[in-house]
């Protein structure tokens, strides 16, 4: 449970600092990995698929499996013609995080239709339809979007 997990984390952090230890943590919980790790090794079917700093694995996962371990993501096929006007790599499977989508009330690069809105306490995860693809983006706690609304989005690099 969250309360005991927090206590255990604090004890381990104290021991690491006190004795100048190196610690190996095995977890499937993205919050554990993101908060603790300096470096992460991602295994898929018993094979190392990525070994790098946590920030690199989060921002540049080698595949969808690695992306999924560290949180929400979506895949865009940027080789589609309607991506000709944006500065994104032209690939079939570009992995992006919701925080790489910028939403505006002013017309920007793309218009999307909101398909779902999930509440996460401090923010909302919104899924929207962009042409024939699904994207996701974050909205603050005061989100006033509704399913069916059209929004303007653009994409940023990490």
Secondary structure, 3 states (H helix, E strand, C coil): CHHHHHHHHHHHHHHHHHHCCCCCCCCCCHHHHHHHCCEEEEEECCEEEEEEEHHHHHHCCCCHHHHHHCCCCEEECCCCHHHCCCCCCCCCCEEECHHHEEEECCCCCEEEEEEEEEECCCEEEEEEEECCEEEEEEEECCCCCCCCCEEEEEECCC
